[in-house]
């Protein structure tokens, strides 16, 4: 999934902030709970207020991610 996400990050770098959480870092525990993180990979598209617009659990295609990101911009 990393190559897909990094490719989308390069494509949308001016419009979307990509943030990566280390799931093993205890400092991220509260954030994982707040989002409802379940398994890896688990992707979230948040608006500027932190509201979850869409989430994916498990692998997802670049086309699906790009489509939703483009509609949310």
mmCIF file as Biopython writes it, N, C-alpha, C and O atoms, coordinates in Angstrom:
data_model
#
loop_
_atom_site.group_PDB
_atom_site.id
_atom_site.type_symbol
_atom_site.label_atom_id
_atom_site.label_alt_id
_atom_site.label_comp_id
_atom_site.label_asym_id
_atom_site.label_entity_id
_atom_site.label_seq_id
_atom_site.pdbx_PDB_ins_code
_atom_site.Cartn_x
_atom_site.Cartn_y
_atom_site.Cartn_z
_atom_site.occupancy
_atom_site.B_iso_or_equiv
_atom_site.auth_seq_id
_atom_site.auth_asym_id
_atom_site.pdbx_PDB_model_num
ATOM 1   N N  . UNK A ? 1  ? 0.809   -1.192 0.000  1.0 0.0 1  A 1 
ATOM 2   C CA . UNK A ? 1  ? 0.000   0.000  0.000  1.0 0.0 1  A 1 
ATOM 3   C C  . UNK A ? 1  ? 0.856   1.262  0.000  1.0 0.0 1  A 1 
ATOM 4   O O  . UNK A ? 1  ? 0.432   2.303  -0.501 1.0 0.0 1  A 1 
ATOM 5   N N  . UNK A ? 2  ? 2.054   1.171  0.558  1.0 0.0 2  A 1 
ATOM 6   C CA . UNK A ? 2  ? 2.901   2.365  0.658  1.0 0.0 2  A 1 
ATOM 7   C C  . UNK A ? 2  ? 3.159   3.023  -0.691 1.0 0.0 2  A 1 
ATOM 8   O O  . UNK A ? 2  ? 3.049   4.246  -0.783 1.0 0.0 2  A 1 
ATOM 9   N N  . UNK A ? 3  ? 3.500   2.274  -1.750 1.0 0.0 3  A 1 
ATOM 10  C CA . UNK A ? 3  ? 3.736   2.933  -3.036 1.0 0.0 3  A 1 
ATOM 11  C C  . UNK A ? 3  ? 2.493   3.666  -3.563 1.0 0.0 3  A 1 
ATOM 12  O O  . UNK A ? 3  ? 2.609   4.734  -4.165 1.0 0.0 3  A 1 
ATOM 13  N N  . UNK A ? 4  ? 1.323   3.097  -3.338 1.0 0.0 4  A 1 
ATOM 14  C CA . UNK A ? 4  ? 0.077   3.738  -3.773 1.0 0.0 4  A 1 
ATOM 15  C C  . UNK A ? 4  ? -0.139  5.043  -3.017 1.0 0.0 4  A 1 
ATOM 16  O O  . UNK A ? 4  ? -0.413  6.082  -3.619 1.0 0.0 4  A 1 
ATOM 17  N N  . UNK A ? 5  ? -0.014  4.983  -1.710 1.0 0.0 5  A 1 
ATOM 18  C CA . UNK A ? 5  ? -0.249  6.172  -0.889 1.0 0.0 5  A 1 
ATOM 19  C C  . UNK A ? 5  ? 0.790   7.250  -1.179 1.0 0.0 5  A 1 
ATOM 20  O O  . UNK A ? 5  ? 0.448   8.429  -1.279 1.0 0.0 5  A 1 
ATOM 21  N N  . UNK A ? 6  ? 2.037   6.862  -1.313 1.0 0.0 6  A 1 
ATOM 22  C CA . UNK A ? 6  ? 3.079   7.854  -1.608 1.0 0.0 6  A 1 
ATOM 23  C C  . UNK A ? 6  ? 2.878   8.470  -2.992 1.0 0.0 6  A 1 
ATOM 24  O O  . UNK A ? 6  ? 3.151   9.654  -3.190 1.0 0.0 6  A 1 
ATOM 25  N N  . UNK A ? 7  ? 2.404   7.672  -3.947 1.0 0.0 7  A 1 
ATOM 26  C CA . UNK A ? 7  ? 2.105   8.215  -5.268 1.0 0.0 7  A 1 
ATOM 27  C C  . UNK A ? 7  ? 0.977   9.233  -5.219 1.0 0.0 7  A 1 
ATOM 28  O O  . UNK A ? 7  ? 1.054   10.271 -5.876 1.0 0.0 7  A 1 
ATOM 29  N N  . UNK A ? 8  ? -0.071  8.950  -4.449 1.0 0.0 8  A 1 
ATOM 30  C CA . UNK A ? 8  ? -1.174  9.898  -4.292 1.0 0.0 8  A 1 
ATOM 31  C C  . UNK A ? 8  ? -0.727  11.145 -3.540 1.0 0.0 8  A 1 
ATOM 32  O O  . UNK A ? 8  ? -1.167  12.255 -3.841 1.0 0.0 8  A 1 
ATOM 33  N N  . UNK A ? 9  ? 0.140   10.953 -2.571 1.0 0.0 9  A 1 
ATOM 34  C CA . UNK A ? 9  ? 0.674   12.102 -1.836 1.0 0.0 9  A 1 
ATOM 35  C C  . UNK A ? 9  ? 1.432   13.032 -2.781 1.0 0.0 9  A 1 
ATOM 36  O O  . UNK A ? 9  ? 1.309   14.253 -2.682 1.0 0.0 9  A 1 
ATOM 37  N N  . UNK A ? 10 ? 2.211   12.463 -3.690 1.0 0.0 10 A 1 
ATOM 38  C CA . UNK A ? 10 ? 2.943   13.279 -4.660 1.0 0.0 10 A 1 
ATOM 39  C C  . UNK A ? 10 ? 1.982   13.998 -5.601 1.0 0.0 10 A 1 
ATOM 40  O O  . UNK A ? 10 ? 2.240   15.130 -6.011 1.0 0.0 10 A 1 
ATOM 41  N N  . UNK A ? 11 ? 0.882   13.346 -5.940 1.0 0.0 11 A 1 
ATOM 42  C CA . UNK A ? 11 ? -0.096  13.921 -6.857 1.0 0.0 11 A 1 
ATOM 43  C C  . UNK A ? 11 ? -0.897  15.049 -6.210 1.0 0.0 11 A 1 
ATOM 44  O O  . UNK A ? 11 ? -1.177  16.060 -6.853 1.0 0.0 11 A 1 
ATOM 45  N N  . UNK A ? 12 ? -1.262  14.880 -4.951 1.0 0.0 12 A 1 
ATOM 46  C CA . UNK A ? 12 ? -2.145  15.832 -4.269 1.0 0.0 12 A 1 
ATOM 47  C C  . UNK A ? 12 ? -1.436  16.675 -3.208 1.0 0.0 12 A 1 
ATOM 48  O O  . UNK A ? 12 ? -2.097  17.254 -2.345 1.0 0.0 12 A 1 
ATOM 49  N N  . UNK A ? 13 ? -0.112  16.753 -3.255 1.0 0.0 13 A 1 
ATOM 50  C CA . UNK A ? 13 ? 0.646   17.401 -2.184 1.0 0.0 13 A 1 
ATOM 51  C C  . UNK A ? 13 ? 0.239   18.847 -1.917 1.0 0.0 13 A 1 
ATOM 52  O O  . UNK A ? 13 ? 0.406   19.327 -0.796 1.0 0.0 13 A 1 
ATOM 53  N N  . UNK A ? 14 ? -0.285  19.546 -2.907 1.0 0.0 14 A 1 
ATOM 54  C CA . UNK A ? 14 ? -0.673  20.946 -2.693 1.0 0.0 14 A 1 
ATOM 55  C C  . UNK A ? 14 ? -2.033  21.078 -2.013 1.0 0.0 14 A 1 
ATOM 56  O O  . UNK A ? 14 ? -2.326  22.112 -1.412 1.0 0.0 14 A 1 
ATOM 57  N N  . UNK A ? 15 ? -2.864  20.044 -2.103 1.0 0.0 15 A 1 
ATOM 58  C CA . UNK A ? 15 ? -4.238  20.134 -1.613 1.0 0.0 15 A 1 
ATOM 59  C C  . UNK A ? 15 ? -4.544  19.284 -0.390 1.0 0.0 15 A 1 
ATOM 60  O O  . UNK A ? 15 ? -5.472  19.588 0.360  1.0 0.0 15 A 1 
ATOM 61  N N  . UNK A ? 16 ? -3.780  18.232 -0.185 1.0 0.0 16 A 1 
ATOM 62  C CA . UNK A ? 16 ? -4.104  17.269 0.869  1.0 0.0 16 A 1 
ATOM 63  C C  . UNK A ? 16 ? -2.875  17.047 1.742  1.0 0.0 16 A 1 
ATOM 64  O O  . UNK A ? 16 ? -1.763  16.876 1.241  1.0 0.0 16 A 1 
ATOM 65  N N  . UNK A ? 17 ? -3.091  17.052 3.053  1.0 0.0 17 A 1 
ATOM 66  C CA . UNK A ? 17 ? -1.996  16.756 3.984  1.0 0.0 17 A 1 
ATOM 67  C C  . UNK A ? 17 ? -2.080  15.277 4.360  1.0 0.0 17 A 1 
ATOM 68  O O  . UNK A ? 17 ? -3.058  14.833 4.961  1.0 0.0 17 A 1 
ATOM 69  N N  . UNK A ? 18 ? -1.056  14.532 4.003  1.0 0.0 18 A 1 
ATOM 70  C CA . UNK A ? 18 ? -0.991  13.115 4.344  1.0 0.0 18 A 1 
ATOM 71  C C  . UNK A ? 18 ? -0.252  12.980 5.665  1.0 0.0 18 A 1 
ATOM 72  O O  . UNK A ? 18 ? 0.844   13.517 5.831  1.0 0.0 18 A 1 
ATOM 73  N N  . UNK A ? 19 ? -0.850  12.267 6.594  1.0 0.0 19 A 1 
ATOM 74  C CA . UNK A ? 19 ? -0.248  12.058 7.910  1.0 0.0 19 A 1 
ATOM 75  C C  . UNK A ? 19 ? -0.167  10.557 8.164  1.0 0.0 19 A 1 
ATOM 76  O O  . UNK A ? 19 ? -1.128  9.824  7.929  1.0 0.0 19 A 1 
ATOM 77  N N  . UNK A ? 20 ? 0.962   10.119 8.633  1.0 0.0 20 A 1 
ATOM 78  C CA . UNK A ? 20 ? 1.181   8.699  8.886  1.0 0.0 20 A 1 
ATOM 79  C C  . UNK A ? 20 ? 1.378   8.507  10.386 1.0 0.0 20 A 1 
ATOM 80  O O  . UNK A ? 20 ? 2.163   9.219  11.013 1.0 0.0 20 A 1 
ATOM 81  N N  . UNK A ? 21 ? 0.661   7.539  10.954 1.0 0.0 21 A 1 
ATOM 82  C CA . UNK A ? 21 ? 0.808   7.238  12.376 1.0 0.0 21 A 1 
ATOM 83  C C  . UNK A ? 21 ? 1.545   5.915  12.548 1.0 0.0 21 A 1 
ATOM 84  O O  . UNK A ? 21 ? 1.251   4.934  11.864 1.0 0.0 21 A 1 
ATOM 85  N N  . UNK A ? 22 ? 2.480   5.900  13.445 1.0 0.0 22 A 1 
ATOM 86  C CA . UNK A ? 22 ? 3.149   4.666  13.832 1.0 0.0 22 A 1 
ATOM 87  C C  . UNK A ? 22 ? 2.205   3.956  14.803 1.0 0.0 22 A 1 
ATOM 88  O O  . UNK A ? 22 ? 2.019   4.400  15.936 1.0 0.0 22 A 1 
ATOM 89  N N  . UNK A ? 23 ? 1.620   2.866  14.356 1.0 0.0 23 A 1 
ATOM 90  C CA . UNK A ? 23 ? 0.609   2.196  15.181 1.0 0.0 23 A 1 
ATOM 91  C C  . UNK A ? 23 ? 1.176   1.621  16.468 1.0 0.0 23 A 1 
ATOM 92  O O  . UNK A ? 23 ? 0.425   1.340  17.402 1.0 0.0 23 A 1 
ATOM 93  N N  . UNK A ? 24 ? 2.485   1.443  16.531 1.0 0.0 24 A 1 
ATOM 94  C CA . UNK A ? 24 ? 3.108   0.884  17.733 1.0 0.0 24 A 1 
ATOM 95  C C  . UNK A ? 24 ? 3.563   1.959  18.719 1.0 0.0 24 A 1 
ATOM 96  O O  . UNK A ? 24 ? 4.021   1.638  19.816 1.0 0.0 24 A 1 
ATOM 97  N N  . UNK A ? 25 ? 3.441   3.212  18.341 1.0 0.0 25 A 1 
ATOM 98  C CA . UNK A ? 25 ? 3.884   4.299  19.215 1.0 0.0 25 A 1 
ATOM 99  C C  . UNK A ? 25 ? 2.775   4.627  20.213 1.0 0.0 25 A 1 
ATOM 100 O O  . UNK A ? 25 ? 1.683   5.028  19.810 1.0 0.0 25 A 1 
ATOM 101 N N  . UNK A ? 26 ? 3.040   4.463  21.508 1.0 0.0 26 A 1 
ATOM 102 C CA . UNK A ? 26 ? 2.023   4.744  22.521 1.0 0.0 26 A 1 
ATOM 103 C C  . UNK A ? 26 ? 1.510   6.193  22.473 1.0 0.0 26 A 1 
ATOM 104 O O  . UNK A ? 26 ? 0.403   6.469  22.935 1.0 0.0 26 A 1 
ATOM 105 N N  . UNK A ? 27 ? 2.294   7.100  21.927 1.0 0.0 27 A 1 
ATOM 106 C CA . UNK A ? 27 ? 1.858   8.497  21.828 1.0 0.0 27 A 1 
ATOM 107 C C  . UNK A ? 27 ? 0.661   8.653  20.896 1.0 0.0 27 A 1 
ATOM 108 O O  . UNK A ? 27 ? -0.042  9.660  20.969 1.0 0.0 27 A 1 
ATOM 109 N N  . UNK A ? 28 ? 0.418   7.689  20.033 1.0 0.0 28 A 1 
ATOM 110 C CA . UNK A ? 28 ? -0.699  7.757  19.087 1.0 0.0 28 A 1 
ATOM 111 C C  . UNK A ? 28 ? -1.953  7.045  19.582 1.0 0.0 28 A 1 
ATOM 112 O O  . UNK A ? 28 ? -2.953  6.993  18.866 1.0 0.0 28 A 1 
ATOM 113 N N  . UNK A ? 29 ? -1.917  6.505  20.774 1.0 0.0 29 A 1 
ATOM 114 C CA . UNK A ? 29 ? -3.035  5.706  21.301 1.0 0.0 29 A 1 
ATOM 115 C C  . UNK A ? 29 ? -4.347  6.475  21.305 1.0 0.0 29 A 1 
ATOM 116 O O  . UNK A ? 29 ? -5.354  5.973  20.805 1.0 0.0 29 A 1 
ATOM 117 N N  . UNK A ? 30 ? -4.356  7.673  21.853 1.0 0.0 30 A 1 
ATOM 118 C CA . UNK A ? 30 ? -5.603  8.455  21.934 1.0 0.0 30 A 1 
ATOM 119 C C  . UNK A ? 30 ? -6.154  8.767  20.547 1.0 0.0 30 A 1 
ATOM 120 O O  . UNK A ? 30 ? -7.362  8.694  20.322 1.0 0.0 30 A 1 
ATOM 121 N N  . UNK A ? 31 ? -5.272  9.113  19.626 1.0 0.0 31 A 1 
ATOM 122 C CA . UNK A ? 31 ? -5.700  9.430  18.272 1.0 0.0 31 A 1 
ATOM 123 C C  . UNK A ? 31 ? -6.306  8.195  17.606 1.0 0.0 31 A 1 
ATOM 124 O O  . UNK A ? 31 ? -7.325  8.301  16.922 1.0 0.0 31 A 1 
ATOM 125 N N  . UNK A ? 32 ? -5.692  7.027  17.799 1.0 0.0 32 A 1 
ATOM 126 C CA . UNK A ? 32 ? -6.221  5.786  17.235 1.0 0.0 32 A 1 
ATOM 127 C C  . UNK A ? 32 ? -7.605  5.484  17.811 1.0 0.0 32 A 1 
ATOM 128 O O  . UNK A ? 32 ? -8.498  5.059  17.079 1.0 0.0 32 A 1 
ATOM 129 N N  . UNK A ? 33 ? -7.786  5.697  19.094 1.0 0.0 33 A 1 
ATOM 130 C CA . UNK A ? 33 ? -9.084  5.463  19.730 1.0 0.0 33 A 1 
ATOM 131 C C  . UNK A ? 33 ? -10.126 6.429  19.175 1.0 0.0 33 A 1 
ATOM 132 O O  . UNK A ? 33 ? -11.239 6.026  18.837 1.0 0.0 33 A 1 
ATOM 133 N N  . UNK A ? 34 ? -9.763  7.690  19.087 1.0 0.0 34 A 1 
ATOM 134 C CA . UNK A ? 34 ? -10.685 8.708  18.574 1.0 0.0 34 A 1 
ATOM 135 C C  . UNK A ? 34 ? -11.155 8.382  17.162 1.0 0.0 34 A 1 
ATOM 136 O O  . UNK A ? 34 ? -12.331 8.555  16.841 1.0 0.0 34 A 1 
ATOM 137 N N  . UNK A ? 35 ? -10.240 7.909  16.315 1.0 0.0 35 A 1 
ATOM 138 C CA . UNK A ? 35 ? -10.594 7.578  14.937 1.0 0.0 35 A 1 
ATOM 139 C C  . UNK A ? 35 ? -11.307 6.232  14.813 1.0 0.0 35 A 1 
ATOM 140 O O  . UNK A ? 35 ? -12.008 5.992  13.830 1.0 0.0 35 A 1 
ATOM 141 N N  . UNK A ? 36 ? -11.137 5.370  15.783 1.0 0.0 36 A 1 
ATOM 142 C CA . UNK A ? 36 ? -11.703 4.037  15.690 1.0 0.0 36 A 1 
ATOM 143 C C  . UNK A ? 36 ? -10.828 3.087  14.891 1.0 0.0 36 A 1 
ATOM 144 O O  . UNK A ? 36 ? -11.320 2.163  14.242 1.0 0.0 36 A 1 
ATOM 145 N N  . UNK A ? 37 ? -9.519  3.329  14.947 1.0 0.0 37 A 1 
ATOM 146 C CA . UNK A ? 37 ? -8.553  2.490  14.240 1.0 0.0 37 A 1 
ATOM 147 C C  . UNK A ? 37 ? -8.736  1.041  14.652 1.0 0.0 37 A 1 
ATOM 148 O O  . UNK A ? 37 ? -8.884  0.731  15.834 1.0 0.0 37 A 1 
ATOM 149 N N  . UNK A ? 38 ? -8.724  0.128  13.630 1.0 0.0 38 A 1 
ATOM 150 C CA . UNK A ? 38 ? -8.931  -1.281 13.918 1.0 0.0 38 A 1 
ATOM 151 C C  . UNK A ? 38 ? -7.774  -2.165 13.501 1.0 0.0 38 A 1 
ATOM 152 O O  . UNK A ? 38 ? -7.232  -2.904 14.324 1.0 0.0 38 A 1 
ATOM 153 N N  . UNK A ? 39 ? -7.393  -2.104 12.255 1.0 0.0 39 A 1 
ATOM 154 C CA . UNK A ? 39 ? -6.352  -2.997 11.738 1.0 0.0 39 A 1 
ATOM 155 C C  . UNK A ? 39 ? -5.496  -2.248 10.726 1.0 0.0 39 A 1 
ATOM 156 O O  . UNK A ? 39 ? -5.847  -1.161 10.268 1.0 0.0 39 A 1 
ATOM 157 N N  . UNK A ? 40 ? -4.372  -2.857 10.394 1.0 0.0 40 A 1 
ATOM 158 C CA . UNK A ? 40 ? -3.503  -2.267 9.389  1.0 0.0 40 A 1 
ATOM 159 C C  . UNK A ? 40 ? -3.710  -3.008 8.077  1.0 0.0 40 A 1 
ATOM 160 O O  . UNK A ? 40 ? -3.709  -4.239 8.092  1.0 0.0 40 A 1 
ATOM 161 N N  . UNK A ? 41 ? -3.885  -2.344 6.957  1.0 0.0 41 A 1 
ATOM 162 C CA . UNK A ? 41 ? -3.980  -0.890 6.822  1.0 0.0 41 A 1 
ATOM 163 C C  . UNK A ? 41 ? -5.394  -0.384 7.102  1.0 0.0 41 A 1 
ATOM 164 O O  . UNK A ? 41 ? -6.386  -1.066 6.847  1.0 0.0 41 A 1 
ATOM 165 N N  . UNK A ? 42 ? -5.448  0.805  7.624  1.0 0.0 42 A 1 
ATOM 166 C CA . UNK A ? 42 ? -6.713  1.494  7.907  1.0 0.0 42 A 1 
ATOM 167 C C  . UNK A ? 42 ? -6.491  2.952  7.526  1.0 0.0 42 A 1 
ATOM 168 O O  . UNK A ? 42 ? -5.703  3.658  8.156  1.0 0.0 42 A 1 
ATOM 169 N N  . UNK A ? 43 ? -7.187  3.387  6.500  1.0 0.0 43 A 1 
ATOM 170 C CA . UNK A ? 43 ? -7.017  4.736  5.962  1.0 0.0 43 A 1 
ATOM 171 C C  . UNK A ? 43 ? -8.214  5.597  6.314  1.0 0.0 43 A 1 
ATOM 172 O O  . UNK A ? 43 ? -9.353  5.128  6.328  1.0 0.0 43 A 1 
ATOM 173 N N  . UNK A ? 44 ? -7.943  6.860  6.598  1.0 0.0 44 A 1 
ATOM 174 C CA . UNK A ? 44 ? -8.994  7.822  6.917  1.0 0.0 44 A 1 
ATOM 175 C C  . UNK A ? 44 ? -8.817  9.056  6.045  1.0 0.0 44 A 1 
ATOM 176 O O  . UNK A ? 44 ? -7.703  9.548  5.870  1.0 0.0 44 A 1 
ATOM 177 N N  . UNK A ? 45 ? -9.918  9.551  5.502  1.0 0.0 45 A 1 
ATOM 178 C CA . UNK A ? 45 ? -9.920  10.845 4.835  1.0 0.0 45 A 1 
ATOM 179 C C  . UNK A ? 45 ? -10.685 11.787 5.751  1.0 0.0 45 A 1 
ATOM 180 O O  . UNK A ? 45 ? -11.879 11.609 5.989  1.0 0.0 45 A 1 
ATOM 181 N N  . UNK A ? 46 ? -9.979  12.797 6.265  1.0 0.0 46 A 1 
ATOM 182 C CA . UNK A ? 46 ? -10.570 13.745 7.202  1.0 0.0 46 A 1 
ATOM 183 C C  . UNK A ? 46 ? -10.717 15.107 6.545  1.0 0.0 46 A 1 
ATOM 184 O O  . UNK A ? 46 ? -9.929  15.476 5.675  1.0 0.0 46 A 1 
ATOM 185 N N  . UNK A ? 47 ? -11.739 15.854 6.969  1.0 0.0 47 A 1 
ATOM 186 C CA . UNK A ? 47 ? -11.831 17.228 6.494  1.0 0.0 47 A 1 
ATOM 187 C C  . UNK A ? 47 ? -10.958 18.114 7.374  1.0 0.0 47 A 1 
ATOM 188 O O  . UNK A ? 47 ? -10.283 17.625 8.279  1.0 0.0 47 A 1 
ATOM 189 N N  . UNK A ? 48 ? -10.974 19.409 7.109  1.0 0.0 48 A 1 
ATOM 190 C CA . UNK A ? 48 ? -10.095 20.325 7.837  1.0 0.0 48 A 1 
ATOM 191 C C  . UNK A ? 48 ? -10.426 20.415 9.327  1.0 0.0 48 A 1 
ATOM 192 O O  . UNK A ? 48 ? -9.608  20.893 10.113 1.0 0.0 48 A 1 
ATOM 193 N N  . UNK A ? 49 ? -11.618 19.959 9.721  1.0 0.0 49 A 1 
ATOM 194 C CA . UNK A ? 49 ? -12.004 19.971 11.134 1.0 0.0 49 A 1 
ATOM 195 C C  . UNK A ? 49 ? -11.732 18.643 11.835 1.0 0.0 49 A 1 
ATOM 196 O O  . UNK A ? 49 ? -11.985 18.501 13.031 1.0 0.0 49 A 1 
ATOM 197 N N  . UNK A ? 50 ? -11.212 17.671 11.079 1.0 0.0 50 A 1 
ATOM 198 C CA . UNK A ? 50 ? -10.925 16.367 11.659 1.0 0.0 50 A 1 
ATOM 199 C C  . UNK A ? 50 ? -12.084 15.395 11.596 1.0 0.0 50 A 1 
ATOM 200 O O  . UNK A ? 50 ? -12.012 14.315 12.182 1.0 0.0 50 A 1 
ATOM 201 N N  . UNK A ? 51 ? -13.156 15.753 10.897 1.0 0.0 51 A 1 
ATOM 202 C CA . UNK A ? 51 ? -14.297 14.859 10.731 1.0 0.0 51 A 1 
ATOM 203 C C  . UNK A ? 51 ? -13.963 13.809 9.673  1.0 0.0 51 A 1 
ATOM 204 O O  . UNK A ? 51 ? -13.436 14.139 8.611  1.0 0.0 51 A 1 
ATOM 205 N N  . UNK A ? 52 ? -14.263 12.569 9.960  1.0 0.0 52 A 1 
ATOM 206 C CA . UNK A ? 52 ? -13.990 11.494 9.011  1.0 0.0 52 A 1 
ATOM 207 C C  . UNK A ? 52 ? -14.985 11.580 7.860  1.0 0.0 52 A 1 
ATOM 208 O O  . UNK A ? 52 ? -16.195 11.480 8.059  1.0 0.0 52 A 1 
ATOM 209 N N  . UNK A ? 53 ? -14.458 11.768 6.655  1.0 0.0 53 A 1 
ATOM 210 C CA . UNK A ? 53 ? -15.289 11.800 5.451  1.0 0.0 53 A 1 
ATOM 211 C C  . UNK A ? 53 ? -15.459 10.403 4.872  1.0 0.0 53 A 1 
ATOM 212 O O  . UNK A ? 53 ? -16.516 10.063 4.342  1.0 0.0 53 A 1 
ATOM 213 N N  . UNK A ? 54 ? -14.407 9.600  4.980  1.0 0.0 54 A 1 
ATOM 214 C CA . UNK A ? 54 ? -14.420 8.246  4.436  1.0 0.0 54 A 1 
ATOM 215 C C  . UNK A ? 54 ? -13.292 7.479  5.104  1.0 0.0 54 A 1 
ATOM 216 O O  . UNK A ? 54 ? -12.267 8.049  5.477  1.0 0.0 54 A 1 
ATOM 217 N N  . UNK A ? 55 ? -13.499 6.175  5.248  1.0 0.0 55 A 1 
ATOM 218 C CA . UNK A ? 55 ? -12.424 5.337  5.753  1.0 0.0 55 A 1 
ATOM 219 C C  . UNK A ? 55 ? -12.438 4.004  5.032  1.0 0.0 55 A 1 
ATOM 220 O O  . UNK A ? 55 ? -13.475 3.539  4.559  1.0 0.0 55 A 1 
ATOM 221 N N  . UNK A ? 56 ? -11.273 3.408  4.963  1.0 0.0 56 A 1 
ATOM 222 C CA . UNK A ? 56 ? -11.094 2.115  4.322  1.0 0.0 56 A 1 
ATOM 223 C C  . UNK A ? 56 ? -10.353 1.214  5.289  1.0 0.0 56 A 1 
ATOM 224 O O  . UNK A ? 56 ? -9.363  1.624  5.894  1.0 0.0 56 A 1 
ATOM 225 N N  . UNK A ? 57 ? -10.826 -0.004 5.434  1.0 0.0 57 A 1 
ATOM 226 C CA . UNK A ? 57 ? -10.160 -1.010 6.257  1.0 0.0 57 A 1 
ATOM 227 C C  . UNK A ? 57 ? -9.645  -2.088 5.314  1.0 0.0 57 A 1 
ATOM 228 O O  . UNK A ? 57 ? -10.418 -2.731 4.604  1.0 0.0 57 A 1 
ATOM 229 N N  . UNK A ? 58 ? -8.344  -2.274 5.317  1.0 0.0 58 A 1 
ATOM 230 C CA . UNK A ? 58 ? -7.730  -3.239 4.422  1.0 0.0 58 A 1 
ATOM 231 C C  . UNK A ? 58 ? -7.240  -2.563 3.154  1.0 0.0 58 A 1 
ATOM 232 O O  . UNK A ? 58 ? -7.377  -1.350 2.996  1.0 0.0 58 A 1 
ATOM 233 N N  . UNK A ? 59 ? -6.676  -3.341 2.262  1.0 0.0 59 A 1 
ATOM 234 C CA . UNK A ? 59 ? -6.129  -2.785 1.023  1.0 0.0 59 A 1 
ATOM 235 C C  . UNK A ? 59 ? -7.204  -2.095 0.191  1.0 0.0 59 A 1 
ATOM 236 O O  . UNK A ? 59 ? -8.363  -2.509 0.180  1.0 0.0 59 A 1 
ATOM 237 N N  . UNK A ? 60 ? -6.801  -1.043 -0.501 1.0 0.0 60 A 1 
ATOM 238 C CA . UNK A ? 60 ? -7.702  -0.288 -1.370 1.0 0.0 60 A 1 
ATOM 239 C C  . UNK A ? 60 ? -6.916  0.137  -2.605 1.0 0.0 60 A 1 
ATOM 240 O O  . UNK A ? 60 ? -5.707  0.355  -2.540 1.0 0.0 60 A 1 
ATOM 241 N N  . UNK A ? 61 ? -7.608  0.251  -3.717 1.0 0.0 61 A 1 
ATOM 242 C CA . UNK A ? 61 ? -6.911  0.595  -4.965 1.0 0.0 61 A 1 
ATOM 243 C C  . UNK A ? 61 ? -6.590  2.086  -5.018 1.0 0.0 61 A 1 
ATOM 244 O O  . UNK A ? 61 ? -7.238  2.909  -4.370 1.0 0.0 61 A 1 
ATOM 245 N N  . UNK A ? 62 ? -5.582  2.401  -5.802 1.0 0.0 62 A 1 
ATOM 246 C CA . UNK A ? 62 ? -5.213  3.799  -6.021 1.0 0.0 62 A 1 
ATOM 247 C C  . UNK A ? 62 ? -6.367  4.559  -6.652 1.0 0.0 62 A 1 
ATOM 248 O O  . UNK A ? 62 ? -6.601  5.723  -6.326 1.0 0.0 62 A 1 
ATOM 249 N N  . UNK A ? 63 ? -7.087  3.908  -7.551 1.0 0.0 63 A 1 
ATOM 250 C CA . UNK A ? 63 ? -8.212  4.555  -8.223 1.0 0.0 63 A 1 
ATOM 251 C C  . UNK A ? 63 ? -9.320  4.931  -7.244 1.0 0.0 63 A 1 
ATOM 252 O O  . UNK A ? 63 ? -9.895  6.015  -7.342 1.0 0.0 63 A 1 
ATOM 253 N N  . UNK A ? 64 ? -9.616  4.051  -6.313 1.0 0.0 64 A 1 
ATOM 254 C CA . UNK A ? 64 ? -10.650 4.332  -5.309 1.0 0.0 64 A 1 
ATOM 255 C C  . UNK A ? 64 ? -10.234 5.503  -4.421 1.0 0.0 64 A 1 
ATOM 256 O O  . UNK A ? 64 ? -11.015 6.430  -4.201 1.0 0.0 64 A 1 
ATOM 257 N N  . UNK A ? 65 ? -9.015  5.459  -3.918 1.0 0.0 65 A 1 
ATOM 258 C CA . UNK A ? 65 ? -8.534  6.551  -3.067 1.0 0.0 65 A 1 
ATOM 259 C C  . UNK A ? 65 ? -8.520  7.872  -3.828 1.0 0.0 65 A 1 
ATOM 260 O O  . UNK A ? 65 ? -8.980  8.890  -3.311 1.0 0.0 65 A 1 
ATOM 261 N N  . UNK A ? 66 ? -7.997  7.864  -5.046 1.0 0.0 66 A 1 
ATOM 262 C CA . UNK A ? 66 ? -7.912  9.086  -5.841 1.0 0.0 66 A 1 
ATOM 263 C C  . UNK A ? 66 ? -9.289  9.653  -6.145 1.0 0.0 66 A 1 
ATOM 264 O O  . UNK A ? 66 ? -9.482  10.868 -6.113 1.0 0.0 66 A 1 
ATOM 265 N N  . UNK A ? 67 ? -10.240 8.789  -6.437 1.0 0.0 67 A 1 
ATOM 266 C CA . UNK A ? 67 ? -11.604 9.231  -6.751 1.0 0.0 67 A 1 
ATOM 267 C C  . UNK A ? 67 ? -12.231 9.966  -5.570 1.0 0.0 67 A 1 
ATOM 268 O O  . UNK A ? 67 ? -12.825 11.031 -5.738 1.0 0.0 67 A 1 
ATOM 269 N N  . UNK A ? 68 ? -12.098 9.401  -4.394 1.0 0.0 68 A 1 
ATOM 270 C CA . UNK A ? 68 ? -12.691 10.025 -3.203 1.0 0.0 68 A 1 
ATOM 271 C C  . UNK A ? 68 ? -11.949 11.310 -2.840 1.0 0.0 68 A 1 
ATOM 272 O O  . UNK A ? 68 ? -12.578 12.303 -2.472 1.0 0.0 68 A 1 
ATOM 273 N N  . UNK A ? 69 ? -10.645 11.302 -2.937 1.0 0.0 69 A 1 
ATOM 274 C CA . UNK A ? 69 ? -9.872  12.520 -2.645 1.0 0.0 69 A 1 
ATOM 275 C C  . UNK A ? 69 ? -10.268 13.637 -3.603 1.0 0.0 69 A 1 
ATOM 276 O O  . UNK A ? 69 ? -10.464 14.779 -3.190 1.0 0.0 69 A 1 
ATOM 277 N N  . UNK A ? 70 ? -10.383 13.300 -4.886 1.0 0.0 70 A 1 
ATOM 278 C CA . UNK A ? 70 ? -10.735 14.320 -5.889 1.0 0.0 70 A 1 
ATOM 279 C C  . UNK A ? 70 ? -12.119 14.912 -5.614 1.0 0.0 70 A 1 
ATOM 280 O O  . UNK A ? 70 ? -12.313 16.116 -5.779 1.0 0.0 70 A 1 
ATOM 281 N N  . UNK A ? 71 ? -13.063 14.101 -5.205 1.0 0.0 71 A 1 
ATOM 282 C CA . UNK A ? 71 ? -14.406 14.600 -4.896 1.0 0.0 71 A 1 
ATOM 283 C C  . UNK A ? 71 ? -14.430 15.446 -3.630 1.0 0.0 71 A 1 
ATOM 284 O O  . UNK A ? 71 ? -15.257 16.348 -3.500 1.0 0.0 71 A 1 
ATOM 285 N N  . UNK A ? 72 ? -13.534 15.161 -2.705 1.0 0.0 72 A 1 
ATOM 286 C CA . UNK A ? 72 ? -13.521 15.880 -1.423 1.0 0.0 72 A 1 
ATOM 287 C C  . UNK A ? 72 ? -12.809 17.225 -1.507 1.0 0.0 72 A 1 
ATOM 288 O O  . UNK A ? 72 ? -12.982 18.062 -0.620 1.0 0.0 72 A 1 
ATOM 289 N N  . UNK A ? 73 ? -12.025 17.452 -2.534 1.0 0.0 73 A 1 
ATOM 290 C CA . UNK A ? 73 ? -11.238 18.689 -2.631 1.0 0.0 73 A 1 
ATOM 291 C C  . UNK A ? 73 ? -12.098 19.879 -2.906 1.0 0.0 73 A 1 
ATOM 292 O O  . UNK A ? 73 ? -11.590 20.995 -3.017 1.0 0.0 73 A 1 
#
